[in-house]
Amino acid sequence: MSEVTKLNGAQALRRLNKSELAQFFEVSPQAVDGWIRRGCPYVEKGRPGQPWVFDALDVAKWRFGEQTESQALIDPDLLPPTDRKAWYESEAKRRELQKGDRELIPASEVEHCVARAFSTLAQGLRSVPDNIERRTGCAPELIEAIELALESEMSAIADLLSELTPMPEDPVPEDKEPV
C-alpha cells in the first residue's frame, strides 16, 4: 500500500500544477518550462499522465528572493525569446512589488519631498536674521552680513542639488536660433 499524506488547507492551496502556476504568476506555461530549466523548485516532477506539482511559496521565494551571484549575471539578451520575455515580465513584476513595499520610490516623489524639505529649510533660515535682530538688538550691518552669508550658503546648496538631476531646458522660440 502506498502511503497517503494528508495536506492541511494552507498546504493544499499552495500546491499548483504547471498551468495553475503560470496563471498565478501571470506568465505562460512556456515561461514555467524556462523556469524549470533554470532551477525552479518543484514538489513532484511531471511525466506522462502525471502533472508537475509546485509549491507556490517556494517558487515565489525562488523568483523574487535574494538574487544569487549567478542570477545577477544573467544577460537577458542572450536568452531565447520566450525565456527573455519571461525574464522581463518577472523583472517588471518584481519592480511593482518593490514599489508596493516602498523599497523603490519613484524619482518624481523623491524630488517633490526633497524640494519641500529644502523649501521649509530655506524659509526657516531666512527668518534667522530677523529673529536675531529682535532678540538681541544687533546692529543692522551685522544682520545684513548674516543674511548675505545665509543666502550664499543656500545658493551653494541649490547649485549642488541642481547637479543631481538635469533641469529641463527652456524651449528655444522658433523665430530665434540657438546661440
N, C-alpha and C positions, 0 to 999 in steps of 0.2 A: 504494500500500500504506500502511496506517495503521501508525504507529509503536507498538510494544508496549513498555510499561515494565514491567520485572520488579521486583516489590517483594521486599525481604528479609523474613524471617519476622516480625520485630517490626513492620514497617510494615504487613504484611498483617493482623496481629492487631488493629491499631488502626483498620482500615477497617471501618466498620459502615454498614448501611442504616438507614432510619428506625426500623423495628420493633426491630432489634437495639440501636440507640442508646437507645430508650425502655426496653427491658428492662435494659440496662446501668446506666442511671441510676434504675431502678425508678420510672418515670413512664409515663404513657400516650402513645401516638403523637400524640394531640391536643396534649399538652403540648409535644412536639417541634415541632409546627406553630407553636405560640405562640413558641417559641424562635426559629424561623426568621424569623418576623415581627419579632422584636426584635433580629435581627442575629447569630444563631448562625452560626459559621463552618462552611462545608461545602467538600468537595473537588469534588463534582460535583452540579449541580442536577438534581433528578429531573424526568422528563417521561413521557408515556405510553409504557409498555414499558421504561422505563429508571429504575431506583430511584435515590433520593438516595444519595450516598456522603459519609460524615462521617469525620473523623479524631477518634477518641475523645479523644486527648490535647488537641487544640486545643479541642474542645468543653468538656472539663473545665477547661481554663485559662480559657475564656470564662465558664463558670458559676461557678467557685469562686475565680477570680483576684481581683486587686485590683479593687474597685468603682470605676467612673469616677464623675464627679460626676453625670452623668445617671442612672446606675443607683441611686445613693444617694438620689435624689429620687423614686423610684417609690413611688406610693401604691397598695398592693395593693387597697385598697377601690375604686379606680377601674377596676381591670382587669375584663375579662369573667370569668365564673365559672370556666371551665376554666383560663384563664391565672392567675387568683388562686390556684386550688388548686395549680397547678404552682409558683407563686412560693412559697407557704407550704411545700410539700414540699421545694423546693430550699433554703429557709432552714433548715428542720429538719435536712436532710442536712448543710448547711454547719456548723451548730452541733455536730452529732455529730462531724464531722471535727475541728472545733476542740477539742472535748473530748478526742478521741483523741490529738491532737497536743499536748495540755496548754496550748493557747492560752486556753481557757476552763476555769476551775476552779470546781466547784460551791461556792456560798456556805457550805454546811454544812462542807465540807472546810477552807475558809479559816478559818471560825470556830473549828473544832477546833484547827488549827495555831496560831492566834493565842492561843487560851486556854492551850494547852500552853506556848507560849513565855513568856507573861506569868506563868503559874504557876511556871515554873522561875526566872524573874527575881525574882519576889516571894520565893521560898524563899531564893535567894541573898542578897537584900537584908536579909531578916530575920536572917540569920546574921552580918551585918557587925558589929553592936554586940557580940555575944559574942566574935568574933574580935579586935576592938579591945581589949576588956577583958582578954582572955587575954594578948595580945601586949604591951600597953603598961601594964597595971595602972592604967587610968584610974579616976577616982572614979565611983561608981555614979550620981551625979547627972548626970554628963556622958554616960554610956552611956544613961541614961533619956531625956535630951534628944535624943540621936541616934536612938533608937528612935521617939520621937514624931515627929521630922522625917521619917523614912523612911515611917512609917505615913501621915502626912499626904500626902506626895507620891504614895504608892501609891493612896490613896483618890482623889486628884485624877485620876490616870491611869485608874482604874476608872470614875470618873464620865464622863470623856471617851469611853471605849470604849463605855459603855452608851448613849451618844447615837448611836453609829454604827448600831446595829441595835435595833429596838424589842424589848423583852423581852415575852414573852407575859404577859398579865395573869392574875392569880390569879382563878380562878373564884369567883364570889360564891355562898355557900351559898343553897339555895333558901328556907330559912326566914328569911333576913336580906335586907333591902333595901339597895341601894347607897346610900352617903351622898352 
